[in-house]
């Protein structure tokens, strides 16, 4: 089914840890460079872009020479404290090549549950939009706990899309869309290109993260898309291997999985 996204100018782009890093946990510098170039070009075309970026814990774990992503809260907080600074330094460096200013916004769930703090976050992002700054949003893992945190950055990206009244949520993943079963476990899994309504069957179809670097998975993405859809925001789930896929998505090309935002 043809997608008409011509008027979708306010977009939230979420990119996952496995897209930003190589399998060995090192930062994928080529992808950072391409992402900065594409998002800046979209800004130049009068799109308003918010980037929700994972990766802080994985980058921090690599810098600390840990063998794997920490599983305990204290380890994750420490790795995030180190990794978030490195992550923003990388983004600032690559965006600066295109004279594009970026800003860091760190959120916890309680920031959006408090009416006053939610409005403050919304006002800040609105002002950054007027100043043509690209906000780079991540969960504040240095203080986040199970009670304060989001389940994953897929959920965070949907909450940000709702908060900012975005026209479109795009989740770039390590797989090229949403399948009727986990493609890593089922060779006959089929890509679903168009979803008009999310039901229990779809909620159960998604798989878990590919490896120890990420925290999302198909189920997390379809649940996030459901959150966005309840506010009338459509979602596209697509491959994050090449950020230039954003051009195809916004031009209405049938790539990845399109989930309607009208139910």
Legacy VTK file of the C-alpha trace (Angstrom):
# vtk DataFile Version 3.0
C-alpha trace
ASCII
DATASET POLYDATA
POINTS 263 float
0.000 0.000 0.000
1.380 3.402 -0.980
2.316 5.712 1.866
1.746 9.440 1.695
4.161 11.132 4.095
4.514 14.423 2.225
3.166 16.509 5.092
4.999 14.644 7.858
7.563 17.321 8.683
7.933 16.829 12.455
9.713 13.522 12.923
11.253 11.555 15.756
14.032 9.174 14.680
15.126 6.452 17.073
18.335 4.528 16.452
19.397 1.508 18.462
22.658 0.417 20.014
23.275 -2.370 17.507
23.072 0.144 14.648
25.515 2.549 16.303
28.117 -0.035 17.242
29.991 -2.856 15.586
29.442 -6.407 16.878
32.591 -6.029 19.016
31.055 -3.048 20.833
33.198 -0.371 19.158
31.480 2.719 17.765
30.493 2.563 14.094
32.032 5.859 12.998
30.802 5.543 9.416
27.215 5.269 10.608
27.587 8.253 12.960
28.911 10.293 10.048
26.092 9.279 7.683
23.419 9.836 10.317
24.656 13.352 11.045
24.748 14.154 7.332
21.231 12.858 6.613
19.576 14.465 9.643
21.243 17.805 8.906
20.106 17.598 5.302
16.546 16.919 6.464
16.737 19.998 8.700
17.904 21.954 5.649
14.797 20.697 3.829
12.636 22.190 6.603
11.997 19.004 8.502
12.058 19.255 12.272
14.065 16.336 13.635
14.429 14.848 17.109
16.900 11.996 17.517
16.394 9.402 20.250
19.718 7.633 20.543
20.690 4.509 22.407
24.291 3.445 22.889
25.557 5.155 26.036
25.882 2.013 28.139
27.487 -0.009 25.335
29.970 2.767 24.526
30.776 3.225 28.202
31.242 -0.506 28.712
33.713 -0.565 25.832
35.631 2.425 27.210
35.798 0.739 30.624
37.037 -2.442 28.921
34.188 -4.518 30.301
33.642 -7.899 28.654
29.888 -7.376 28.294
27.099 -4.909 28.918
26.588 -4.634 32.706
23.473 -6.389 33.953
23.244 -4.736 37.358
21.899 -1.220 37.929
25.110 0.193 39.413
27.186 -1.165 36.549
24.777 0.275 33.988
24.780 3.650 35.707
28.581 3.784 35.764
28.903 2.705 32.130
26.262 5.245 31.114
28.028 8.066 32.956
31.168 7.362 30.935
29.420 6.495 27.685
26.976 9.395 27.516
29.820 11.923 27.417
31.572 9.948 24.679
28.356 9.532 22.708
27.593 13.256 22.707
31.171 14.098 21.817
30.830 11.878 18.752
27.527 13.439 17.746
28.769 16.987 18.265
31.884 16.249 16.208
30.028 14.798 13.227
27.164 17.311 13.236
29.674 20.174 13.489
31.051 19.129 10.100
27.732 20.328 8.660
27.392 23.383 10.937
24.431 21.764 12.694
23.965 22.441 16.407
22.753 19.607 18.622
21.527 19.505 22.216
21.457 16.757 24.805
18.232 15.909 26.644
18.213 13.151 29.277
14.888 11.900 30.572
13.514 9.484 33.117
9.945 8.245 33.187
8.997 10.448 36.114
9.953 13.495 34.019
6.985 12.720 31.785
4.635 11.625 34.562
4.898 14.953 36.393
2.702 17.537 34.653
5.084 20.392 35.422
8.259 18.567 34.371
6.533 17.186 31.275
5.578 20.705 30.219
9.124 21.914 30.881
10.531 19.187 28.640
7.977 20.017 25.940
8.803 23.730 26.127
12.529 23.050 25.872
12.126 20.902 22.765
9.817 23.483 21.191
12.397 26.221 21.742
15.172 24.047 20.295
12.970 23.485 17.243
12.589 27.243 16.766
16.354 27.611 17.055
16.829 24.831 14.458
18.747 22.705 16.948
18.486 18.911 16.791
17.746 17.476 20.253
19.472 14.177 21.000
17.387 12.375 23.597
18.377 9.427 25.752
17.252 7.930 29.006
19.134 9.312 31.997
20.639 5.933 32.873
22.996 7.425 35.444
20.070 7.940 37.850
17.486 5.627 36.301
16.204 2.542 38.121
13.517 0.005 37.315
10.987 2.307 38.959
12.129 5.484 37.191
13.222 4.166 33.840
11.656 3.304 30.506
11.594 -0.347 29.516
13.739 0.527 26.491
14.472 3.411 24.140
11.731 2.240 21.776
9.270 3.148 24.508
11.124 6.411 25.138
10.953 7.365 21.452
7.185 6.843 21.402
6.790 8.964 24.522
8.905 11.714 22.946
6.815 11.555 19.759
3.624 11.950 21.791
5.132 14.722 23.932
6.208 16.782 20.925
3.111 15.997 18.839
5.263 14.526 16.082
3.874 13.656 12.655
5.896 10.445 12.363
8.003 8.097 14.478
10.795 6.226 12.693
12.575 3.408 14.513
15.812 2.292 12.866
16.691 -1.229 13.892
19.099 -4.097 13.241
16.369 -5.800 11.206
14.535 -4.359 8.226
11.019 -4.231 9.649
8.476 -6.158 11.688
8.021 -9.854 10.914
5.199 -12.285 11.658
7.724 -14.277 13.728
11.341 -13.875 14.795
13.392 -14.018 11.529
16.489 -15.064 13.461
14.741 -18.222 14.598
12.341 -18.869 11.740
13.670 -18.899 8.172
10.103 -18.677 6.856
9.303 -15.475 8.772
7.648 -12.884 6.551
8.049 -9.127 6.656
4.788 -7.291 7.316
4.915 -4.144 5.223
1.694 -2.509 6.387
-0.105 -2.758 9.716
-3.484 -1.133 10.025
-4.220 -2.283 13.568
-2.068 -3.788 16.332
-3.646 -6.819 17.986
-2.521 -9.415 20.531
-1.107 -11.645 17.808
1.264 -8.934 16.646
2.246 -8.047 20.203
3.340 -11.657 20.726
5.129 -12.009 17.380
8.137 -9.785 18.088
11.461 -11.244 19.159
13.975 -10.289 21.796
17.138 -8.199 21.174
19.690 -9.692 18.808
22.552 -9.717 21.308
23.718 -8.397 24.628
24.114 -4.820 23.395
20.488 -3.810 22.925
17.439 -3.867 25.165
14.600 -3.655 22.659
13.362 -6.187 20.119
10.326 -6.610 17.903
7.885 -6.736 20.787
9.251 -3.497 22.234
8.936 -1.766 18.878
5.373 -2.856 18.199
4.376 -1.826 21.731
6.008 1.572 21.197
4.200 1.927 17.868
0.932 1.199 19.667
1.658 4.031 22.116
2.295 6.411 19.223
-0.791 5.232 17.328
-3.064 6.004 20.272
-2.067 9.651 19.760
-2.588 9.455 16.000
1.126 9.139 15.149
2.160 6.568 12.510
5.381 4.598 12.873
7.885 3.142 10.430
10.231 0.366 11.539
13.162 -0.033 9.154
16.793 -1.057 8.878
19.374 1.214 10.495
22.281 -0.080 8.412
22.225 3.002 6.190
20.623 6.239 7.472
19.893 7.279 3.885
16.865 5.007 4.150
15.223 8.003 5.846
14.935 9.639 2.408
13.030 6.633 1.060
10.735 6.554 4.091
9.857 10.235 3.849
9.381 9.957 0.073
6.746 7.276 0.666
8.759 4.325 -0.626
7.493 1.004 0.740
10.471 0.050 2.878
10.304 -1.543 6.307
6.990 -1.713 8.143
4.456 1.111 8.204
2.058 1.150 11.168
-0.998 3.378 10.922
-1.582 6.068 13.491
-5.357 6.209 13.388
-6.584 3.571 15.806
LINES 1 264
263 0 1 2 3 4 5 6 7 8 9 10 11 12 13 14 15 16 17 18 19 20 21 22 23 24 25 26 27 28 29 30 31 32 33 34 35 36 37 38 39 40 41 42 43 44 45 46 47 48 49 50 51 52 53 54 55 56 57 58 59 60 61 62 63 64 65 66 67 68 69 70 71 72 73 74 75 76 77 78 79 80 81 82 83 84 85 86 87 88 89 90 91 92 93 94 95 96 97 98 99 100 101 102 103 104 105 106 107 108 109 110 111 112 113 114 115 116 117 118 119 120 121 122 123 124 125 126 127 128 129 130 131 132 133 134 135 136 137 138 139 140 141 142 143 144 145 146 147 148 149 150 151 152 153 154 155 156 157 158 159 160 161 162 163 164 165 166 167 168 169 170 171 172 173 174 175 176 177 178 179 180 181 182 183 184 185 186 187 188 189 190 191 192 193 194 195 196 197 198 199 200 201 202 203 204 205 206 207 208 209 210 211 212 213 214 215 216 217 218 219 220 221 222 223 224 225 226 227 228 229 230 231 232 233 234 235 236 237 238 239 240 241 242 243 244 245 246 247 248 249 250 251 252 253 254 255 256 257 258 259 260 261 262
